[in-house]
């Protein structure tokens, strides 16, 4: 399980950089454990759930261990959208 979580974190960093040309979430690759905190306000947390069907615990906590490779681009796109860094068409 530990190796899988490390791999998921590395894939988040790789995907964000290579596919999106950004490094805003690179700190996730330096963390450890099954959960991470995203820098989201309460309104942004609500927008993730309402607009993108991505559920976070109050405080921006996400379950990194639960993510699949297919989930990662969707997560990155949604986080950037609610942070105002990309626009959705």
SULMOUR-V827850 format. One record per pair of residues at least 12 apart in sequence whose ideal C-beta (glycine too) atoms are under 10 Angstrom apart, sorted by the first residue. I is the first residue (numbers start at 1). GAP is how many residues later the second one is. D is the distance in Angstrom with one decimal. If there is no record, write none. Layout:
I_GAP_D ; I_GAP_D
//
This chain:
1_33_8.1 ; 1_64_7.0 ; 2_30_8.4 ; 2_31_9.3 ; 2_32_9.4 ; 2_63_9.7 ; 4_30_9.9 ; 4_60_9.7 ; 4_61_7.1 ; 4_63_9.9 ; 5_26_9.6 ; 5_27_7.6 ; 5_28_7.2 ; 5_29_6.0 ; 5_30_9.6 ; 5_31_9.9 ; 5_58_10.0 ; 5_59_6.0 ; 5_60_5.1 ; 5_61_10.0 ; 5_62_9.3 ; 6_23_8.9 ; 6_26_7.7 ; 6_58_9.8 ; 7_62_9.0 ; 8_20_9.0 ; 8_21_9.8 ; 8_26_9.6 ; 8_56_5.6 ; 8_57_7.0 ; 8_58_8.9 ; 8_59_5.2 ; 8_60_8.4 ; 8_61_8.1 ; 8_63_9.1 ; 8_64_7.5 ; 9_16_9.6 ; 9_17_10.0 ; 9_18_9.9 ; 9_19_5.4 ; 9_20_5.0 ; 9_21_8.3 ; 9_22_6.8 ; 9_23_8.1 ; 9_24_9.5 ; 9_27_7.9 ; 9_55_6.2 ; 9_56_9.8 ; 9_58_9.2 ; 10_18_9.3 ; 10_19_5.8 ; 11_18_9.1 ; 11_56_8.3 ; 11_57_9.7 ; 11_58_6.2 ; 11_60_9.9 ; 11_61_5.6 ; 11_62_9.8 ; 12_13_5.9 ; 12_14_8.6 ; 12_16_5.2 ; 12_17_6.8 ; 12_24_9.0 ; 12_52_7.7 ; 12_55_7.7 ; 12_59_9.8 ; 12_60_5.6 ; 12_61_9.7 ; 12_63_7.5 ; 12_64_7.1 ; 12_67_9.9 ; 13_12_7.0 ; 13_13_5.2 ; 13_14_8.9 ; 13_15_6.6 ; 13_16_3.9 ; 13_17_8.8 ; 13_59_9.9 ; 14_12_9.9 ; 14_15_8.5 ; 14_58_8.9 ; 15_54_8.6 ; 15_57_5.0 ; 15_58_5.9 ; 15_60_9.1 ; 15_61_6.2 ; 16_12_8.8 ; 16_13_9.4 ; 16_56_8.4 ; 16_57_9.0 ; 16_59_9.5 ; 16_60_5.1 ; 16_61_9.9 ; 16_63_9.1 ; 16_64_8.6 ; 17_12_9.9 ; 19_53_9.0 ; 19_54_6.2 ; 19_57_7.6 ; 19_58_9.3 ; 20_53_8.1 ; 20_56_5.9 ; 20_57_7.7 ; 20_60_7.0 ; 20_65_9.1 ; 20_66_7.9 ; 22_54_8.1 ; 22_58_7.1 ; 22_63_7.3 ; 22_64_8.8 ; 24_15_8.7 ; 24_52_8.9 ; 24_55_8.0 ; 24_56_7.2 ; 24_59_7.5 ; 24_61_6.9 ; 25_13_8.0 ; 25_14_9.2 ; 25_50_8.8 ; 25_51_6.7 ; 25_54_6.9 ; 25_55_8.8 ; 25_58_9.9 ; 27_12_9.0 ; 28_34_9.1 ; 28_36_7.1 ; 31_33_8.2 ; 32_32_9.7 ; 33_31_7.7 ; 33_32_8.5 ; 34_28_9.7 ; 34_29_6.3 ; 34_30_6.1 ; 34_31_4.0 ; 34_32_8.2 ; 35_22_8.3 ; 35_26_5.5 ; 35_27_6.7 ; 35_28_5.8 ; 35_29_6.3 ; 35_30_7.8 ; 35_31_9.6 ; 36_24_8.5 ; 36_25_7.3 ; 36_26_5.8 ; 36_27_8.6 ; 36_28_5.3 ; 36_29_10.0 ; 37_19_9.1 ; 37_20_9.3 ; 37_22_6.4 ; 37_23_4.9 ; 37_24_5.6 ; 37_25_7.8 ; 38_16_9.8 ; 38_18_6.5 ; 38_21_9.0 ; 38_22_4.0 ; 38_23_7.8 ; 38_24_6.0 ; 38_37_9.2 ; 38_41_6.2 ; 38_44_9.2 ; 38_45_8.8 ; 39_21_6.5 ; 39_40_9.0 ; 39_44_7.7 ; 40_16_6.9 ; 40_18_9.9 ; 40_19_8.4 ; 40_20_4.2 ; 40_21_9.7 ; 40_22_9.5 ; 40_39_7.8 ; 40_42_6.8 ; 40_43_7.6 ; 41_19_8.6 ; 41_41_8.9 ; 41_42_9.5 ; 42_16_7.4 ; 42_17_9.1 ; 42_18_9.3 ; 43_39_8.4 ; 44_12_9.0 ; 44_16_8.0 ; 44_35_8.6 ; 44_37_9.5 ; 44_38_4.4 ; 44_39_6.7 ; 44_40_9.0 ; 45_12_8.5 ; 45_13_6.9 ; 45_14_8.2 ; 45_15_6.3 ; 45_16_9.5 ; 45_37_8.2 ; 46_36_9.0 ; 47_31_8.6 ; 47_34_7.9 ; 47_35_4.5 ; 47_36_9.7 ; 48_12_9.0 ; 48_14_9.2 ; 48_27_9.1 ; 48_30_5.8 ; 48_31_7.3 ; 48_33_8.7 ; 48_34_5.5 ; 49_29_9.9 ; 49_33_9.9 ; 50_32_9.8 ; 51_27_7.6 ; 51_30_7.5 ; 51_31_7.4 ; 51_37_8.0 ; 52_22_7.6 ; 52_23_8.6 ; 52_25_8.1 ; 52_26_3.8 ; 52_27_8.7 ; 52_29_7.1 ; 52_30_7.5 ; 52_36_9.0 ; 53_21_9.2 ; 53_25_8.7 ; 54_17_8.8 ; 54_20_7.6 ; 54_21_6.4 ; 54_23_9.9 ; 54_24_5.2 ; 54_25_8.1 ; 54_28_9.0 ; 56_23_9.6 ; 60_19_9.6 ; 62_13_7.8 ; 62_17_9.2
//
